[in-house]
Amino acid sequence: MESKRVFICDVDYLYTKEAEEFATLEGGAVYVFVKAFDVREVLELLLADMKVRNLEAREIVSISPYNVEQEWASEEEQKHYLYLYAECEKVSPVVFDNFAAYERQ
């Protein structure tokens, strides 16, 4: 039987009217780690979790299985993303990285 894998998603998001950030922030970008069988399940879990957080996906830039060998710009980043990967693998099926938000114009 196929087992679940951890995927990394690059998401551009918008705050919905219900979000407390809505008045000052328009949206932003965030990496999200999702543990699922396939991309279809990733989308279901991701979009449901975003809705609870009062976020709307403006664009899902990419979804791919996370490669633990992936090289990042620094060793610090490498450890950070491995930590998020491990948290997704063992603790929660949807794990958000730090939000990079931009202000409402």
C-alpha positions in Angstrom: 0.0 0.0 0.0 1.3 3.5 -0.9 2.2 5.6 2.1 1.8 9.3 2.7 4.7 11.6 1.8 5.5 15.1 2.8 5.1 17.7 0.0 6.3 21.3 0.0 3.9 23.9 -1.5 4.8 27.4 -2.5 1.6 29.4 -2.1 0.7 33.1 -2.8 -2.2 33.9 -0.6 -4.7 36.7 0.2 -6.3 37.5 3.5 -10.1 37.1 3.5 -12.4 39.8 5.0 -12.7 37.7 8.1 -8.9 37.9 8.8 -7.8 40.4 11.4 -4.9 41.3 9.1 -7.3 42.2 6.3 -7.4 45.9 7.2 -3.6 46.4 6.8 -2.2 43.4 4.9 -3.3 42.2 1.4 -1.6 38.9 1.3 1.8 37.3 0.8 3.7 34.1 0.2 4.4 31.1 2.3 5.9 27.6 2.1 3.5 24.9 3.5 4.5 21.3 4.2 1.6 18.9 3.7 1.6 15.1 4.4 -0.6 13.3 1.9 -0.8 10.4 -0.5 -0.9 12.6 -3.7 -1.3 16.1 -5.0 -5.1 15.9 -5.0 -5.1 15.2 -1.2 -2.4 17.9 -0.7 -4.8 20.4 -2.3 -7.8 19.3 -0.2 -5.8 19.5 3.1 -4.1 22.8 2.2 -7.2 24.6 1.1 -9.2 23.5 4.1 -6.5 24.6 6.5 -6.1 27.9 4.7 -9.9 28.5 5.0 -9.7 28.0 8.8 -6.9 30.6 8.9 -8.9 33.1 6.9 -6.5 32.8 3.9 -7.4 32.3 0.2 -4.9 30.8 -2.3 -4.2 33.4 -5.0 -1.8 31.0 -6.7 -0.3 27.7 -5.8 3.0 28.2 -7.4 4.3 24.6 -6.9 3.6 21.4 -5.1 6.3 18.7 -5.0 7.5 15.9 -2.8 10.0 17.4 -0.3 13.5 16.2 -0.9 15.4 16.0 2.4 18.6 16.5 0.4 17.4 19.8 -1.0 20.0 22.5 -0.7 19.1 25.9 0.7 21.0 29.2 0.7 22.5 28.5 4.2 22.9 25.7 6.7 20.5 27.6 9.0 17.8 27.5 6.3 18.5 23.8 5.6 17.9 23.0 9.3 14.8 25.2 9.4 13.2 23.4 6.5 14.2 19.9 7.8 12.6 20.9 11.1 9.3 21.8 9.4 9.5 18.6 7.3 9.9 16.5 10.5 7.1 18.4 12.2 4.8 17.6 9.3 6.0 14.0 9.2 5.3 13.3 12.9 3.1 16.0 14.4 0.7 17.8 12.1 -0.3 17.0 8.5 -0.2 20.7 7.5 2.7 23.0 8.7 3.1 26.6 7.6 6.5 28.3 7.4 6.9 32.0 8.3 4.5 34.2 6.4 6.0 36.9 4.1 3.1 39.3 4.0 2.8 42.6 2.1 0.8 45.7 3.0 -2.5 46.7 1.4 -1.9 49.5 -1.1 
